[in-house]
Amino acid sequence: MREVATGLIGRKIGSTQVFDPETGACSHVTVIEAGPCRVTQVKTREQDGYAAVQLGFEEIKPKRARRPQVGHYKKAGVPPMRLMRELRLAVDPEVAVGDTMTVDVFNEVGHVDVTGTSKGRGFAGCIKRWGFGRGPMSHGSKNVREPGSTGGKGMVPAKVIKGKKMPGHYGNSRVTTRNLRVVKVDADKNVLLVKGAVPGPNGGLVVVSNASRG
């Protein structure tokens, strides 16, 4: 697990554009509702062997959470949350259980990494899934959208090797977009504007953390 300096759980809102007040240049940005998150557990190197902070995002009714989760939140002194994630930190956290972390943690951060679940596109062929080229469209062609040879008897090895690019389930996987530039931090609205695309649909849950170059 990659160690970070700070991070938050958020929700992808959508995309918009902003203009540079000095040059007037237009930039496409993605809007992320980052936090507020409640600290539900703190782990240190001395006590747990590694440094981490456990965060909860979006308060829900107790009946919407499982009983073990309700007990865990009650011990931390926070209401039940919709999503809980643990972020491994490079150093021991300076926050305490029950504290609230807001988007202000990214005020001094230049670039962030955003992790989310990509859009599910169901079963897809090689052209859509991997960007394969199309076969000839002439009369008699039987290889218009097929993947082609995957390993015949006269080839070595005479089998389909593991990792071969084949048709299959496309999307709905964990994706991390790295080094997105932070354009604006709006603490009043708990909004973070980043330049570039963020995985997942509008309304999807994401984890935002400082990038290695940030």
PyMOL commands that set and color helices and strands:
alter all, ss='L'
color gray80, all
select helices_A, chain A and resi 45-48+62-64+67-76+103-106+126-130
alter helices_A, ss='H'
color red, helices_A
select strands_A, chain A and resi 7-19+26-34+37-43+52-59+81-88+100-101+111-117+123-124+168-169+174-186+191-195+205-210
alter strands_A, ss='S'
color yellow, strands_A
deselect
rebuild
show_as cartoon
